[in-house]
Amino acid sequence: MADSTNPPPLLIGVDVGGTKIAGVVVETPPPGTDGEPRVLAEATRPARKGADALIDDVVALVGTLTDALPADAHVCAIGIGTPGTVDEATGNVRDIANLAIDQVPLASAVHARCGLPTSVENDVNAAAVGAARLVEDGDTADETIAFLNLGTGLAAGIIRDGVLDRGSSNTVGEIGHIPVEPHRWRCACGQHGCLETAGSGGAAKRLWPYADPPMPDILATAADATRTRHRQAVETRDTIIAAIADAIDVLAVTVDPEAIIIGGGMAKTGEPLLDAIRAELRRRAHASGFITSLQLPSRLRLAPTALPVGAIGAALAAAERTPSR
């Protein structure tokens, strides 16, 4: 047990976004014990384009976080969650489109400048680790948890028996690119009809350019027949919610998780979004005994919106890869 003469080891988690980079210092419970990680410090800075800028910004953020700690604090590792294609073994990242980065050796570059073990994880996977720990009370050792990220795109992170499932090529959660959406809109991936073209935060902004964020206004306008654009709001709501429900159906019959945690920017809509999704799932269950048996509405959870889930998850993922803390 840690005492005042032997402070517990700390972890730094960094969440790379398209417009900002968020970081935390967390203290985690000792291995084998339950409890939530405790956030000791937080910081953010704007994200800039280019590989060199990303490395500089992450290193600067780590410096800001460590400067906020007591002199005797011991940081044992850095974890980074980032968009793009991540090689978790090397920490190299390809195709961070929003930051105009083709390739960056992120883990080795940050390690060389900060002197700490550094690991890199896909941002949705990192958020899945954080959300599972925070929402499911940390007791996920024997559970399967799905984190459905409704951000600019639509993707899922899967945790089985407390361990991330990356699949054979890190694409196990890319359900946003299943091409079954009936409008057949073209997706950035080159296909037509991907669920992401209707069920993501990016899709909501495209379909409803009248408010930012769009989803609260869509739901409020659809619920009030006296408001301008009411009919359009109903159609837009139904399109978005149907695509999200399709994604949940896919997760239910392929992953069969105990809990499906809704996160990402759209999740900040809160309970009204969850109510709309549950209503659509109940409507589908009414016509299908099979869907009824899945009890999907009861599996849904909301990720915390007041905590930097992605950064916390990146720190926790780093803990898994740090053999001695």
Buried (B, 14 or more C-beta within 10 A) or exposed (E): EEEEEEBBBBBBBBBBBBEEBBBBBBBBEEEEEEEBBEBBBBBBBEBEEBBEBBBBBBBBBBEBBBEEBEEEBEBBBBBBBBBBBBBBEEBBBEEBEBBEBEEBBBBBBBBEBBEBBBBBBBBBBBBBBBBBBBBBEBEBEEBBBBBBBBBBBBBBBBBBEBEBBBEEEBEBBBBBBBBEBEEEBEBEBEBEBBBBBBBBBBBBBEBBEEBEBBBBBBBEBBBEEEEEBBEBBBBBBEBBBBBBBBBBBBBBEEBEBEBBBBBBBBBBBEEBBBEBBBEBBEEBBEEEEEBBEBEBBEBBBBBBEEBBBBBBBBBBBBBBEBEEB
